[in-house]
Amino acid sequence: MLYISFNQDPKIYVKTIIQVHARFLKIVKEAFCSEHGYESEHGYKAALDNVKISFLLYLLYILVISRFVENSLIIMQLHRQLVVRKNHLNY
């Protein structure tokens, strides 16, 4: 990749930006369009929807696990307190 400052030559700078844009546009079209037969916007929206759904399911999973762990910790603390009290009463 070329690293050219704008002060050196504005024409080369603009051409480089256009080349980078074309390269990434090609990558996006290959990733979202040609494989699924979608137009670019529809393929992008479908991929974005899939990512959103996956992310929300992941967050829901984390929420459920965190509640389970939190409840488990509370139960373990109560059990520990009962054991300590029982041992304290026996002495």
Sequence and secondary structure as in RCSB ss.txt:
>XXXX:A:sequence
MLYISFNQDPKIYVKTIIQVHARFLKIVKEAFCSEHGYESEHGYKAALDNVKISFLLYLLYILVISRFVENSLII
MQLHRQLVVRKNHLNY
>XXXX:A:secstr
     TTT HHHHHHHHHHHHHHHHHHHHIIIIITTT  HHHHHHHHHHHHHHHHHHHHHHHHHHHHHHHHHHHH
HHHHHHHHHHHHHHH 
